[in-house]
């Protein structure tokens, strides 16, 4: 009887743990996640900015509607976060295989003063061929950052130079341009890739 009681407590404890984990997922990254006003990115259809890609083509939020999209902000002089994240994105795209062709993948600079079209073209060439580089005028970059609810800041360095602080997460949107979720900096591949697949799975629904 005593052993049966102990086993019962153990099963109840395990059940409570599973329930707590489920509630945590539901509240943080699931359907019950809070939509914080002013922090959740706008739908792409509600954004308004005009930039230029690394091949000289005019692009904007409408360019991303119709296919699931992955967007990351950064700059080519970034010493660590940007090359690491773009390398991670390249690995995720490799994992997706042919499905990677169904996505728009964009790297938007927050340092247009140095990141010209030519500079962006050279830089994205070091990573997966699906990655596009976007640059443009300061005010248009600022409009894009506001739409994504991202942030950036120019920080002076010794010797009269500067670096840029910026949002390090990757934004995911479905084919209809609706925000799906974010992938955090250094998030393990086993968590990141399923999030991307979630955006891909919403492609059919979002495109209708």
C-alpha positions, 0 to 999 in steps of 0.5 A, a space after each residue: 500500500 505504501 509503495 502504491 501511494 509513493 508511485 501515485 505521488 510520483 505520477 502526480 508530480 510528473 503530471 504536474 511538471 508536464 502541465 507546468 512546462 505546457 503552460 510555460 510554452 503556451 504563455 511564452 511562445 504558444 497561442 497564449 503568448 501575450 501580444 505586447 502593444 508597441 513591441 510586437 512587429 507590425 504585419 508587413 502589409 502595415 509597414 512603409 519603407 523603401 530600400 535597395 537590395 544588394 543587386 540594386 533593385 528597389 525593395 520594401 515590405 511588399 517584396 516579402 509578402 507572398 512567401 514566408 520571410 526571415 529578417 535580421 538587422 545588422 551591419 557589415 562591420 559587426 565583429 561577432 553577432 552578425 557574422 555568427 547569426 548569418 552563419 547560423 541562418 546559413 546552417 538553418 537553410 541548409 537543414 531545410 534543403 529545398 524548402 529554403 527556396 520557398 523563403 525570403 531571407 533578408 539582412 537589413 543594415 543599420 549602418 547605411 553610411 558604410 554599407 553601400 550596395 556594393 558592400 552589402 553584395 560582397 558581404 552576403 556573398 560569404 553566406 548562404 545564397 538565399 540571403 539578400 542584403 538591403 540598404 538605403 537612406 537613414 530615414 528609410 532604415 529608421 522606418 523599417 526598424 520601427 515597423 519591425 519593433 527593432 532597435 539600433 544605436 550608433 556608439 562612438 569608439 576610441 579613435 573617432 570611429 563607431 560601432 552599432 548596437 542593434 536587435 540581435 534576434 531574427 524575425 519570422 513572418 508567414 506568407 501573408 506577412 503576419 509575424 510568427 515568432 522570433 529566433 533569439 541570438 545563439 538559439 540552438 538549431 533544434 529549436 530554431 529550425 522547427 520555428 522556421 518550419 512553422 512559418 513555412 507550414 503557414 504558407 498555404 493558409 497565409 497566401 489564401 
